[in-house]
Amino acid sequence: MRDIKGQITLAIIKPAAVARNFSVPILSHIDEAGFHIAAMKMVWLTRNEARTFYNEHREKPFFPELIDFMTSGPIIALILERPQAVELFRNLIGNTNPEKAEEGTLRNLFAESITKNAVHGSDSDDSAMREADFFFARMNRYYKHDLK
């Protein structure tokens, strides 16, 4: 398999967006932006899984609320593939604060608040690789190049 670093990002449709039936519209925006879905699954994180995934934020004051939110309902985890995936997906999702997010970005369109954000996107190529490994075994990923 080729080196995919720089070609993938992890996306999460968060519990509030799933509960409000925004999954399909969000997936539609992702598709229209030219991303290929290499893997996708719906899961309900345990508190331990959420703490592990967001471990880098454990000392921040919002950590307990983040864990409560991320375990409040199911999420949809996705590996998205395309060149410059991290940067382009970060542009698509917009600012963490939906009130500051540019018009038309996913967070502007679908987030309830800064704490009940609609989507997660990896913040670097290294994070994308680590986060993809957290949710998906390599054997469960399907990349466009696998067809060739």
C-alpha positions in Angstrom: 0.0 0.0 0.0 1.3 3.5 -0.8 2.1 6.1 1.8 -1.1 7.9 2.5 0.2 10.5 4.9 -0.9 13.9 3.5 -3.7 12.2 1.6 -6.2 11.4 4.4 -8.0 13.1 7.3 -10.2 11.8 10.0 -13.7 13.4 10.2 -16.3 12.8 12.9 -19.9 13.8 12.7 -20.6 14.5 16.4 -23.5 13.4 18.5 -25.7 16.6 18.3 -25.4 16.6 14.5 -26.3 12.9 14.3 -29.2 13.4 16.7 -30.5 16.3 14.6 -30.4 14.2 11.4 -27.6 16.3 9.8 -25.5 13.3 8.9 -26.7 13.0 5.3 -26.4 16.8 4.5 -22.9 16.8 6.0 -21.9 13.8 4.0 -23.3 15.5 0.9 -21.1 18.6 1.5 -18.1 16.3 2.0 -18.8 14.5 -1.3 -19.4 17.8 -3.2 -16.1 19.0 -1.9 -14.3 16.2 -3.7 -13.5 13.9 -0.8 -13.5 10.1 -1.2 -14.8 8.2 1.8 -12.2 5.5 2.5 -13.9 4.2 5.7 -17.0 5.0 7.7 -18.8 3.7 10.7 -21.2 4.7 13.4 -20.1 4.1 17.0 -21.1 5.2 20.5 -17.9 6.1 22.3 -17.4 4.9 25.9 -16.0 7.5 28.4 -12.7 5.7 28.3 -12.5 5.8 24.5 -13.4 9.5 24.4 -10.8 10.2 27.1 -8.2 8.3 25.1 -9.1 10.0 21.8 -9.1 13.5 23.3 -6.1 12.8 25.7 -4.2 15.9 24.4 -6.9 18.1 25.9 -7.0 16.4 29.3 -5.6 19.5 31.1 -7.9 22.0 29.5 -11.0 23.3 31.4 -13.4 22.1 28.7 -12.2 18.5 28.8 -15.0 17.1 31.1 -17.7 18.8 29.0 -16.1 17.5 25.8 -16.1 13.9 27.2 -19.8 14.3 28.3 -20.8 15.6 24.9 -18.8 13.0 22.8 -20.4 10.1 24.8 -23.9 11.5 24.7 -24.9 9.7 21.6 -23.5 7.9 18.5 -21.0 9.5 16.2 -20.0 8.8 12.6 -16.3 8.4 12.1 -14.8 8.7 8.6 -11.5 8.5 6.8 -11.6 11.0 4.0 -9.1 10.8 1.1 -7.8 13.4 -1.3 -4.6 15.4 -1.8 -4.1 17.9 1.0 -7.0 16.3 2.9 -6.3 17.8 6.3 -6.0 21.4 5.0 -8.9 21.2 2.6 -11.2 19.6 5.2 -10.3 22.2 7.9 -11.3 24.8 5.3 -14.6 23.0 4.7 -15.5 22.7 8.4 -14.6 26.3 9.4 -13.9 27.9 12.8 -14.5 25.9 15.9 -16.9 28.6 17.0 -19.8 28.4 14.6 -20.6 32.1 15.2 -17.1 32.9 13.8 -17.2 30.2 11.1 -17.4 31.4 7.5 -20.8 31.2 5.8 -21.3 27.9 4.1 -18.8 25.9 6.3 -20.0 22.8 8.0 -19.8 24.3 11.5 -21.6 27.5 10.4 -24.4 25.4 8.9 -24.8 22.6 11.4 -23.2 23.3 14.8 -25.3 24.3 17.8 -22.5 26.0 19.7 -18.8 25.9 20.3 -19.3 23.1 22.8 -21.9 21.2 20.7 -19.9 21.3 17.5 -21.1 19.4 14.5 -17.8 18.0 13.2 -14.3 17.1 14.0 -11.4 17.2 11.6 -7.8 16.2 12.1 -5.5 19.2 12.7 -2.3 17.8 11.1 -1.2 14.9 8.9 0.3 13.2 12.0 -3.0 13.5 13.9 -4.9 12.2 10.9 -2.8 9.0 10.8 -3.1 8.5 14.6 -6.8 9.2 14.6 -7.5 7.0 11.6 -5.7 4.2 13.5 -7.8 4.8 16.6 -11.1 4.2 14.8 -10.2 1.8 11.9 -8.1 -1.3 11.4 -6.0 -0.9 8.2 -7.8 -3.9 6.8 -11.1 -2.0 7.0 -10.0 0.9 4.9 -10.7 1.3 1.2 -8.6 3.8 -0.8 -9.2 4.7 -4.4 -5.8 3.4 -5.4 -6.8 0.0 -4.2 -8.9 -0.4 -7.4 -5.9 0.0 -9.7 
